[in-house]
Amino acid sequence: MNASSRSRLLALLRAAAPLAAMFLLTGAALVSCEGTSDEEDGDSSDGTRPNSAAMGRWTPNTTYDTCTKEFHDTYFVVGPDGRKYPTWHPPTATDPATSRICSFGHEHGRDPRGSALWDSIRNHYAFDANSNGTIDTAERDVSGVPFGYAAEQLRAYNAANGLPSANRDEDHVGYKIAWENGIARTRTLNGQLQTFDLACDALSMLHQETHSADAYASNLHEMLYAIDCNRGTDATSFGAKAIVAAMTTFGNPGEFTVEQADNTFVTLRFGTPDPLNSPPGGTERGRVIPRAESVYDAILVPVRETSDFIGGLTETWYSALTLRRTDGAELVYLDPSYAVTSPSRYFDTTRLNAVARSIDLCYVGISATGVLIDDPLRSSEIVRQARGPECEAIAPNGPATLRINRIAYDDPRSVFNGCRRLVTLGATRISNGGGSTTTWYSDPYGRAARTGSFAGAVKQFVSANNNSTAGNIDRVAFGADLDPCLPGSNIHAPN
């Protein structure tokens, strides 16, 4: 990423600053989004519900993770298929078994209960446990944002179609929720800002891991996207509401994208996608992941310069999800993008699995002859190194820090933990006019949507209107260049 593109990203982050509260966990008392054993109206949506494949995938894996697996698994919701799914939880909580505060070591973004879309999402994903044709209060109250719902339907869809090798099970810590209420939208025509009055509530959940080699090759990731543009004088013509979940492509399998110094993009092939038969991407740019050359250029700088960690390390995933009917006609088109400015890894073919650790940038440098040096005994040869607050607190001696005193990538003191994220809303094109059907069932990839359910169907909501003539509505970012991992949360990579 060159200076020009870094400046654009920094400007985008600054523009998002008024929405900084989106990702901040306040530390206030929080209530578990867990199932309940109270059965009302025949409801059996408690802990006796069957587990989805996503349940139980997290276990404490470092000394920093002081919560038990059993406590972690009490945070669940019941999806529309009647199965239990993991869901949002705070990074720390009081374990009722010990009455002590413990840490999970990871976070899932912003608490969805503050979203204006919370009730709509709960009603949409609730399970009709007593089969009375309505969603009762008890059924709604154990609903929420189900992590792994689309992946679970993919398992069912593959089983029905004899494709078990096409399953895609993602790790737990990668599920991230972002939301903001009352996002003002704008329109620009021929470079001129138009008179426009439309505001949207948006919530997105994406599985976006930034700690392993998986994203180098795997293009298929679960995305849930809910948006309601219902306020303002232009809502009548351009308003839309959708709650869509799918296994979404971010580029092509077996490859990812890197940005060149001249602002062009090239494709690199590396690794084996999961699953092997992942579908190809569409027109989207896919996963833009920084590689060592651009990282060093931005972060290892001469004396009296400051490292550009945001420009050097940011990776951005671009999507283009289309929900289509069985006749191929478009119902919904969405193209949000997701940026992470503090990933714990970057691409480097000289490292195992090409996974280089961002924290190590604090302890290396480049000599006058262009050699990368990580030996503290040779630090006097270094003329370019990381310079800035990201490293000052944890590596005050920089490359001269003895190896025994260097911080590991999964240490909570590292700021390279995947916490800082930015979501950009793009198009929300709805083509569902001429009728009253709002509930659709698609396959797990968003294809073959119909009004009746089937094996492996994903439940979708699409407002009964058509705003496809809205033209270009400007992209808008929400989130902020602030770290949601507050002191004491013990969050660390992998996160």
Steps between C-alpha positions, in 0.01 A plus 500: 500500500662826392481844658198603294293198593608527863380859505164394360461237769599739775248751371236228501580409857485861609166542325369212708611654829156641592379140513782392728266359761405217270775263604567612857406259776401723786565263786143548624306207639408262221238229476581167341334428167447144613218253480256459784359194669165667554254340263195703400227398257676172439832671424797263521762748381726453802825311540332179385486625142746321268833667436603642167847414374613848611421432867782397729783586261678735743722379783741700718837479328729730697555593862324828419170318436367458850136422415403136462365343185184409693435862593575617146246257357220653708502790253277369225186574303254268331485538123202458267588132457468437874872449554725678748755745361777695672438871510640830625641515851711757688877444513483460879214385720422367846489121500206396721685180591778697668347847546823638352565710192677302231628572150418327173800656327301598191217731399222506242460871439209705619215372717214456250231580756558872449420481130170640375476175301523277808129415522473442125800267509364306797159459339656392171731237647267371774395136506130414516553235766133426563407513128208735558587714199609804698811606684414515867681717750696210649607387153610850404690549824741213428563622146771738383801502269587133433869447423533222243137488383579517128783248544261262676255523211790438263559171683135404458497612137814300422363192676182520293701536180778250574773763549636447853848616400361846427431583866660815644549523878671818618664562835309673777706811565465636146130591530475880526189717537483863391200731510398862498162673516388797291779499242446796266533407133607737223491507122756653270442564131783616272700595804220710648331412828125468441214599726420170667327398823534135598619333820570132559544265792756229423637191671752262353659179621797364308738219573830674430807332641825697482734274693567190287570392142136404437402823323791475256317222316147474642257739334178374659398672823173536686335842486177624656384841384197689630406848387190718524494834317169632626548862603514820300296652219673277244415177682181461298693474175833359613425325828567129546519236769680168486629234737722272297745226597715293268830328450647788304791508258776755549692449178605165357613185680871435525599863453492845654578855390784737583530868422803621309690824557337649188146440636445198276396163636648160424389149590718259694431128518584324824373203697198275477147637542257360754288342365688376194199557276430856617300693240675770298450863589324755286591859422620579852864580570511242777754484780770766479772387741830683556822321416843550650634742238226759551498446875872573529469804275235656723622396844880463497600863457811716551560711807273806540221327306191335648381157397167473320359190666148558368611538143749216522294235676137567407331218315163555336251240384262597219176313439225500238213287625203448273186325619327346196169324440473157339452669160830686547337839557671721758325559831778677693846631421740599779868597480635600843872492574677417824835644608717384791775743596663290774539145364741272680640365170617605156613300198867402481613197301818472709293402807326175585171488307589854386368635832715782635409648838430873512643528851841395367520827306582664833815290530651503150658753269673544167871570459657752262556215256131403505536191719222418747651461848327345800808423707517740799879471497505655151251779571772765456500419126133597462411826326126439453269370772149535642449840661174595669273439799402150387846373598627754754320355799573134433843534337670810646836368379370414154715248311750500788243326721637164610307203365405388850330837558308510173122470509329209325231565241228366733595719797216735610750786511529491121282747310510272196195301600238555229291732714495812283252461217314714252188406300402687185142489375458491125197420291175366641310416185159342550297354211199352677213717380167397360398277789493454874751218550768599749619160627712301259708185527822477302778245482800579726668697219202732449375324188168341400288706742139389527208546736512152654773341710710200396799300624782741569288811445608831657215723614517850348297819541457743209264796511226492237613795293737596221771760546723377217457832318656692788826542313827548680476561873840587644691247704520585869725361773411425857730391777806693603878492527462427871586179684193326646717275717496705814769459769421202717307312234794263444422474129779359290566335168359277366194722509 
